[in-house]
Every structure is written in C-alpha cells, then in structure tokens.
Amino acid sequence: MRTLVVLLLSLFVAASARAGAWGEGSFENDDALDWAAECSHSNGTDPVAQALRTALDAKYIEAPSASAAVAAAEVVAAALGKPSAKLPADLQSWVRRQPAGSLSQLAPLARKVLARVQDPKTSELRQLWSEGKANGWARVIADLAARLGK
C-alpha cells in the first residue's frame, strides 16, 4: 500500500511540474495560449511589442514571459509571410487585419528576444526544457529564428 501511495504521489508531482505545458511547440502551453487570446482580441500591435520588450528588458526571463515572447515572435514571423503551421486561426486572422509593416518591423526585436530565450543564463524556459529527457523544444525555437531571418 505504501508503495502505491508513493507512486501516485510521484506521478502527481511530475504532472504538476508541467501542468501548463503539454508540448514543445510555441503554442503548446497555457501562457502562450493566454497571450494569444489577449492579442487576437486587441485593436493593435501593442501586445506583440510589449511581450517582446518585456522579455528583452528583463534581466532574467521567467517562463511565462518567455512563452508569451515566443508566441509574439511567431506572430512577427507570420507577418513576414513565414507562419507556423500551428499558428492559431484567431491569430492568423488578427495578423491579416494589422497595418502592413507594423508587425514585420518588429523582426529585429523578435530575433534578439529569441537569442535571450535560448540562453540558459537568462531564460527560465530554456532551463526547464533542458531538464530531463531529450526533447525538440530547441529545434522549434531554431526553426522560428530561421523564419524570422537574419
């Protein structure tokens, strides 16, 4: 009986640690989806710029801010004509409604933010994805960086 209790407790703790993230993709976590919902209901590009600036200005980027910044960078990539196949439909529609160039001018900022998100010294998200078994998170971020250009 004690072994069963310990096993169940271990499973609960492991599940709780990643409760907000269920996949490696840019929109496969609660923080990114919450940000995406807010952004898609906004009347301008401020949410994108704000998510990127928050991550760039932070000395250490907490995971929720990093997830929002990655989602914002995905929006910029979409504005550049290189969207993720997993970009939520409401964000796709929102991007099309924005003034030409308003999002694509944020590409240099998005590239800087992604460099910081990938650095384990400045990014909690990177540290979290570095723990445990091998995963494809770094590949997802590298693909996004490539779609944002140089």
C-alpha positions as CSV (number, residue, x, y, z in Angstrom):
1,M,0.0,0.0,0.0
2,R,2.8,2.4,0.9
3,T,4.5,1.8,-2.5
4,L,1.2,2.6,-4.2
5,V,0.9,5.9,-2.3
6,V,4.5,6.9,-3.1
7,L,4.0,6.0,-6.8
8,L,0.8,8.1,-7.0
9,L,2.4,11.0,-5.2
10,S,5.3,10.9,-7.6
11,L,3.0,10.9,-10.6
12,F,1.1,13.8,-9.2
13,V,4.2,15.9,-8.6
14,A,5.6,15.1,-12.1
15,A,2.3,16.1,-13.7
16,S,2.1,19.3,-11.7
17,A,5.6,20.4,-12.7
18,R,4.5,20.6,-16.4
19,A,0.8,21.3,-15.9
20,G,0.9,24.4,-18.1
21,A,3.0,22.9,-20.9
22,W,1.9,19.8,-22.8
23,G,4.2,20.1,-25.8
24,E,7.3,21.7,-27.3
25,G,5.5,23.9,-29.8
26,S,5.2,27.7,-29.5
27,F,1.5,27.4,-28.7
28,E,1.5,24.2,-26.7
29,N,1.4,25.9,-23.2
30,D,-1.1,27.8,-21.2
31,D,0.9,31.0,-21.1
32,A,1.3,31.3,-24.9
33,L,-2.4,30.5,-25.4
34,D,-3.5,33.0,-22.9
35,W,-1.3,35.7,-24.5
36,A,-2.6,34.6,-28.0
37,A,-6.2,35.0,-26.8
38,E,-5.5,38.5,-25.5
39,C,-3.6,39.5,-28.6
40,S,-6.2,38.3,-31.0
41,H,-8.8,40.5,-29.3
42,S,-6.7,43.6,-29.2
43,N,-7.0,46.6,-31.6
44,G,-3.4,47.0,-32.5
45,T,0.1,45.5,-32.4
46,D,0.9,46.7,-28.8
47,P,0.6,43.2,-27.3
48,V,3.3,41.9,-29.6
49,A,5.7,44.7,-29.0
50,Q,5.0,44.6,-25.3
51,A,5.6,40.9,-25.0
52,L,8.9,41.2,-26.9
53,R,10.1,44.2,-24.9
54,T,9.2,42.6,-21.6
55,A,11.4,39.7,-22.4
56,L,14.2,41.8,-23.8
57,D,14.2,44.2,-20.8
58,A,14.1,41.5,-18.1
59,K,17.4,40.6,-16.5
60,Y,16.1,37.0,-16.2
61,I,13.1,36.0,-18.3
62,E,10.5,33.9,-16.3
63,A,8.9,31.1,-18.2
64,P,5.5,32.8,-18.6
65,S,7.1,35.9,-20.2
66,A,9.3,33.8,-22.4
67,S,6.4,31.7,-23.6
68,A,4.5,34.9,-24.5
69,A,7.5,36.3,-26.2
70,V,7.9,33.2,-28.3
71,A,4.2,33.4,-29.3
72,A,4.7,37.1,-30.2
73,A,7.8,36.2,-32.3
74,E,5.5,33.6,-34.1
75,V,3.1,36.5,-34.9
76,V,6.0,38.5,-36.4
77,A,7.1,35.5,-38.5
78,A,3.6,35.2,-39.8
79,A,3.6,38.9,-40.7
80,L,6.8,38.2,-42.7
81,G,4.9,35.6,-44.6
82,K,6.5,32.6,-42.8
83,P,3.8,31.5,-40.4
84,S,4.0,28.3,-38.3
85,A,1.5,25.6,-39.4
86,K,0.3,25.7,-35.8
87,L,-0.4,29.4,-35.6
88,P,-3.9,29.6,-34.0
89,A,-6.6,30.6,-36.5
90,D,-7.7,33.6,-34.5
91,L,-4.1,34.9,-34.6
92,Q,-3.9,34.3,-38.3
93,S,-7.0,36.4,-38.8
94,W,-5.7,39.1,-36.4
95,V,-2.3,39.3,-38.3
96,R,-4.2,39.9,-41.6
97,R,-6.1,42.8,-40.1
98,Q,-3.0,44.7,-38.9
99,P,-1.5,47.6,-41.0
100,A,1.2,46.5,-43.5
101,G,4.6,46.6,-42.0
102,S,3.5,47.2,-38.4
103,L,4.4,43.7,-37.3
104,S,7.3,43.0,-39.7
105,Q,9.2,46.0,-38.4
106,L,9.4,44.1,-35.0
107,A,11.5,41.3,-36.6
108,P,14.9,42.6,-35.3
109,L,13.5,42.8,-31.8
110,A,12.0,39.3,-32.1
111,R,15.4,37.9,-33.1
112,K,17.1,39.5,-30.1
113,V,14.4,38.1,-27.8
114,L,14.8,34.6,-29.2
115,A,18.5,34.7,-28.6
116,R,17.8,35.5,-24.9
117,V,15.1,32.9,-24.6
118,Q,17.6,30.2,-25.9
119,D,20.2,31.2,-23.3
120,P,20.0,29.2,-20.1
121,K,21.7,32.1,-18.2
122,T,18.8,34.4,-18.9
123,S,15.8,32.1,-19.6
124,E,13.8,30.0,-17.2
125,L,12.0,28.4,-20.1
126,R,15.3,27.2,-21.6
127,Q,16.3,25.8,-18.3
128,L,13.0,24.0,-17.9
129,W,13.3,22.4,-21.3
130,S,16.9,21.4,-20.6
131,E,15.9,19.3,-17.7
132,G,15.0,15.7,-18.1
133,K,14.8,13.6,-21.2
134,A,15.6,14.8,-24.7
135,N,13.0,16.9,-26.5
136,G,12.5,19.1,-29.6
137,W,12.0,22.5,-27.9
138,A,15.3,23.9,-29.1
139,R,14.6,22.7,-32.7
140,V,11.2,24.5,-32.6
141,I,12.9,27.7,-31.4
142,A,15.7,27.4,-34.0
143,D,13.0,27.0,-36.8
144,L,11.2,30.1,-35.6
145,A,14.5,32.0,-35.6
146,A,15.2,30.9,-39.1
147,R,11.7,32.1,-40.2
148,L,12.4,35.5,-38.7
149,G,15.5,35.8,-40.9
150,K,18.9,37.3,-40.0
